[in-house]
Structure formats: structure tokens, C-alpha cells
């Protein structure tokens, strides 16, 4: 009996911290999301689903924050995964200075989100930013835009910056997946006379499914909780054009509207839990198939 209980002694401290710092606050947040808790009143009243009706109302900016979060997640997942595969395929071959190029692309991934945001906020400045100055100098001033101010370009600029930062990390995972493919498959394909794109379609991509699945999972979970880059670059502006769920939560708590803020956190928690559950199921199945 003691031998069965003994291993639990090693996890009981971590379990207590997990309950104290995650489970209890999550339950309290769920409770407060059904109330009118705010800094403007000492009373906390149960109001049912009113906070959630506000969040999902098309007339409110909260719905815009939700749709922006979904769009950011989809766009960055497609871009980083697609470009990561392309760069991994190129840099897995005998390219000159291959390791240098790998390190150059991976380097942004180790930088702080705050640092990246501040750097690109300076680069994309409409008046003194390096990008617009360069475009003006080479006679392409018609391409110079209000990158972080214009409604048409602000959110896409954030997506581009985030893709630049996270591309190297995704590329590294794909390269690891490529190098785990046994060379015998390619040798058999060469014997059958398969050209490059046939080997890519019928050998490389099918055997890369586990690595691609992992990158998609990481990108989706990261995209849903994006905050740092958006906050530093635009703080959700202009207006609410680039607002995402976490910047909206931050704004609501800053305004003292704690009930709405916790309701938005609950929505995000449910989204991540559902996606995480199906993702784990998908990963388990892919691992068995592989």
C-alpha cells in the first residue's frame, strides 16, 4: 500500500500550487463572469448571461475583438506553417551556408515580444520609420503607407510582424521532421523514377504529418492568446480595429469592468479547452498512425 502512495508525495506540492494558482482562480473567474462586478460599486449582483450577450453582440467592439482573434489565429497559422515548410525544404538541402541561414531565420524566435514590438513600431512609423524612408528614397513612395494607423493595414501589419518572429521556430520543427524521415523511402522513389514533386507529395508530406500537426497546434493555441505584440504595436488601435481578446480583457480590467473582463477570459478559456481537447485526440491518432 505504501509503495502505491509513495509516488504521490513527489507531486503533491505541485498539485497544491496548481490548485491554488490555476483551478481556484478559474472557478472564481467563472463565477464572476455571471455578475456585474466592477470598481464602480461595492455590490456584486448575479446578472446571468448579460456579460456574454454583450461580448457576442455585433454592435459592441468585443465581438470585433473575438473575430480579430480568430482571424489572427487562422492567418498566422497558415502563413507560419506554409512558409515554415517552404524554408525547411530549402534549408534541408545542400544550400551554401545552410546553418547560417537557419540561424538567421530562427534568431527572431528567441527575442522578447516586447523588444520585437518596439523595434517594428519604430520601423513602421509613418513619418520616420525605416520602411517608409527606404521606399521614399528608392522612388517607391506610393508604397509607403500608414502601417499601424490606417485601418486597412494595421492588423495585417501585426500579422506580418508575428509571422516574421515565429517563422524560425516552426521551420526548426519541420526540419526535425524532415530529418527523421528514413532515406530508404526516397531511394525507393528514385528507383521508381519519381521526380521531386512526386516525392514531395507522396513521401515527404505524408511522413511530415506529425510535425505539421504539432506546428498547427502550437500556432493555434498561441494565436488565441496573443497579447504582447498587439499591445506594443497598436494597443488595439486605431479605435478597436486591432483589438484582440486579451487586449480587450486588459482594457476592461483597466476600466474597472471586472465582470465583462472575466466573462471574456471565460470565453477564451472555453475556446482553448475545446481546441486543446480535439488537438490532443488528433495528435494521439496521428502518433499511432505514424
C-alpha positions in Angstrom: 0.0 0.0 0.0 2.8 2.4 0.9 4.6 1.7 -2.3 1.5 2.8 -4.3 1.0 6.0 -2.3 4.7 6.9 -2.2 5.0 8.4 -5.8 2.2 10.9 -5.0 4.4 12.5 -2.4 6.5 13.9 -5.2 3.6 15.6 -7.0 1.5 16.8 -4.0 3.4 20.2 -3.8 3.0 20.9 -7.5 -0.6 19.8 -7.3 -1.4 22.2 -4.4 0.3 25.1 -6.3 -1.7 24.2 -9.5 -5.0 24.1 -7.5 -4.2 27.4 -5.7 -2.9 29.4 -8.7 -5.0 27.9 -11.6 -8.0 25.9 -10.6 -9.3 28.2 -7.8 -8.8 31.5 -9.8 -10.5 29.8 -12.8 -13.5 28.8 -10.7 -13.7 32.3 -9.2 -13.4 33.9 -12.7 -16.2 31.7 -13.9 -18.4 32.8 -11.0 -17.6 36.5 -11.5 -18.3 36.3 -15.2 -22.0 36.0 -14.4 -22.0 39.1 -12.2 -21.9 42.9 -12.6 -18.6 43.1 -10.6 -16.9 46.4 -11.2 -14.9 49.1 -9.4 -17.9 51.5 -9.5 -19.9 49.6 -7.0 -19.2 47.7 -3.8 -22.2 45.3 -4.5 -21.8 42.3 -6.7 -25.0 41.0 -8.3 -25.8 38.0 -10.3 -26.9 39.0 -13.8 -26.9 35.7 -15.7 -25.7 35.7 -19.3 -25.8 39.5 -19.7 -22.0 39.8 -20.0 -21.8 37.1 -22.6 -24.6 38.8 -24.6 -22.6 42.0 -24.6 -19.5 40.1 -25.8 -21.2 38.4 -28.7 -23.3 41.4 -29.7 -22.2 42.6 -33.2 -22.8 46.2 -32.1 -20.1 46.0 -29.5 -16.4 46.1 -30.0 -16.0 42.9 -28.1 -17.3 40.9 -31.0 -14.7 42.6 -33.1 -12.0 41.5 -30.7 -13.3 37.9 -30.9 -13.3 38.0 -34.7 -9.9 39.6 -34.8 -8.5 36.9 -32.6 -9.9 34.1 -34.8 -8.6 35.8 -37.9 -5.2 36.4 -36.4 -5.1 32.7 -35.4 -6.1 31.4 -38.8 -3.8 33.8 -40.8 -0.7 33.3 -38.7 -1.2 29.5 -38.6 -1.4 29.3 -42.3 1.5 31.7 -43.0 3.9 30.3 -40.4 3.1 26.7 -41.2 3.2 27.2 -45.0 6.4 29.4 -45.0 8.0 27.1 -42.4 7.6 24.1 -44.7 9.0 26.0 -47.7 12.1 27.3 -45.8 12.6 23.9 -44.1 12.5 22.1 -47.5 15.0 24.6 -48.9 17.4 24.6 -45.9 17.3 20.9 -45.5 19.1 20.6 -48.8 22.8 21.3 -49.6 22.4 25.1 -49.6 25.5 27.2 -49.3 25.9 28.5 -45.7 22.9 26.4 -44.7 23.4 26.6 -41.0 24.0 30.4 -41.1 20.6 30.8 -42.9 18.9 28.6 -40.4 20.3 30.6 -37.5 19.4 33.9 -39.2 15.7 32.8 -39.7 15.5 31.3 -36.2 17.0 34.3 -34.4 13.8 36.4 -34.1 12.1 33.5 -32.3 14.3 34.0 -29.2 13.7 37.7 -29.0 11.2 39.1 -26.5 7.8 40.0 -27.8 8.2 43.4 -26.3 11.5 44.0 -28.0 10.2 42.9 -31.4 7.1 45.1 -30.9 9.2 48.2 -30.1 11.6 47.6 -33.0 8.8 47.2 -35.5 6.9 50.1 -34.0 9.9 52.2 -34.9 10.4 50.6 -38.3 6.7 51.1 -39.3 6.4 54.6 -38.1 4.7 56.5 -40.9 7.0 59.6 -40.8 10.4 58.5 -39.6 10.1 54.7 -39.9 12.9 52.8 -41.7 10.4 51.1 -44.1 8.7 54.3 -45.4 12.0 56.2 -45.6 13.6 53.4 -47.7 10.6 53.3 -50.0 10.7 57.1 -50.5 14.5 57.0 -51.2 14.2 54.4 -53.9 11.3 56.1 -55.7 8.5 53.9 -54.4 6.8 56.4 -52.2 3.4 55.2 -53.5 4.0 52.0 -51.5 4.6 54.0 -48.2 1.6 53.5 -46.0 0.4 54.4 -42.5 1.2 50.8 -41.5 0.0 51.0 -37.9 -2.5 53.8 -38.2 -4.5 53.0 -41.4 -7.5 50.7 -40.8 -6.7 48.8 -44.0 -3.1 47.9 -43.0 -2.8 48.0 -39.2 -4.0 44.4 -38.4 -2.2 42.9 -41.4 1.0 44.6 -40.3 0.7 42.9 -36.9 0.1 39.5 -38.6 3.2 40.1 -40.7 5.4 41.0 -37.7 4.2 38.0 -35.8 4.8 35.7 -38.8 8.4 37.1 -39.1 9.0 36.4 -35.4 7.6 32.9 -35.2 8.6 31.5 -38.6 12.0 30.3 -37.5 10.6 28.2 -34.6 8.1 26.5 -36.9 10.8 25.9 -39.5 13.0 24.2 -37.0 10.3 21.7 -36.0 9.6 21.0 -39.7 13.4 20.4 -40.3 13.5 18.0 -37.4 10.6 16.2 -39.0 12.3 16.1 -42.4 15.5 14.6 -40.9 13.5 11.9 -39.1 12.3 10.5 -42.5 14.2 7.3 -43.3 16.2 7.8 -46.6 15.1 4.4 -47.8 11.8 5.9 -48.9 13.5 8.4 -51.2 15.8 5.7 -52.6 12.7 3.5 -53.4 11.1 6.5 -55.0 14.2 7.2 -57.1 14.2 3.6 -58.3 10.6 4.0 -59.4 11.6 7.2 -61.4 9.7 9.7 -59.2 10.6 13.4 -59.7 11.0 15.9 -56.9 7.3 17.0 -56.7 6.1 13.4 -56.7 8.4 12.5 -53.8 7.2 15.7 -52.0 3.6 14.7 -52.5 3.7 11.0 -51.8 6.7 10.7 -49.4 7.7 13.9 -47.7 4.3 15.5 -46.8 2.6 12.3 -45.6 5.6 11.5 -43.3 5.6 15.1 -42.1 2.1 14.9 -40.8 3.1 14.5 -37.1 5.4 17.6 -37.3 2.9 19.6 -39.2 0.2 18.7 -36.7 2.4 19.9 -33.8 3.1 23.2 -35.5 -0.6 23.8 -36.2 -1.5 23.1 -32.6 1.2 25.4 -31.3 0.2 28.2 -33.7 -3.5 27.9 -32.9 -3.0 27.9 -29.1 -0.5 30.8 -29.4 -2.8 32.8 -31.7 -5.8 32.6 -29.4 -3.9 34.1 -26.5 -2.0 36.8 -28.5 -1.4 39.9 -26.4 2.2 41.3 -26.3 2.7 42.1 -30.0 -0.7 43.8 -30.4 -0.4 45.7 -27.2 3.1 47.1 -28.0 2.4 47.9 -31.7 -1.1 49.4 -31.6 -2.7 48.8 -28.1 -5.8 47.7 -30.0 -6.0 50.8 -32.2 -6.7 52.7 -34.3 -10.1 52.7 -32.4 -10.8 49.0 -31.9 -9.5 47.9 -35.3 -6.8 45.6 -33.9 -8.3 44.7 -30.6 -8.0 41.0 -29.7 -9.5 39.1 -26.7 -6.6 39.6 -24.3 -6.1 43.3 -25.1 -9.8 43.7 -24.6 -9.6 41.9 -21.2 -6.7 44.1 -20.2 -8.7 47.2 -21.2 -11.8 46.1 -19.3 -9.9 45.4 -16.1 -8.1 48.8 -16.5 -11.6 50.5 -16.7 -12.8 48.6 -13.7 -15.3 46.5 -15.5 -14.2 43.2 -14.0 -17.4 41.2 -14.7 -17.1 41.7 -18.5 -13.3 41.1 -18.3 -13.7 37.8 -16.6 -16.5 36.8 -19.0 -14.1 37.4 -21.9 -11.5 35.3 -20.1 -14.0 32.6 -19.7 -14.9 32.6 -23.4 -11.2 32.3 -24.2 -10.7 29.5 -21.7 -13.6 27.5 -23.2 -12.2 28.1 -26.7 -8.8 26.9 -25.8 -10.1 23.9 -23.8 -12.2 22.7 -26.7 -9.5 23.2 -29.2 -6.9 21.6 -26.9 -9.1 18.6 -26.3 -9.6 17.8 -30.0 -6.0 18.6 -30.7 -4.8 16.0 -28.2 -7.1 13.5 -29.7 -5.8 14.3 -33.2 -2.2 14.1 -32.0 -2.8 10.7 -30.4 -4.3 9.3 -33.6 -1.5 10.7 -35.8 1.1 9.2 -33.4 -0.5 5.8 -33.7 -0.7 6.0 -37.5 2.9 7.2 -37.7 
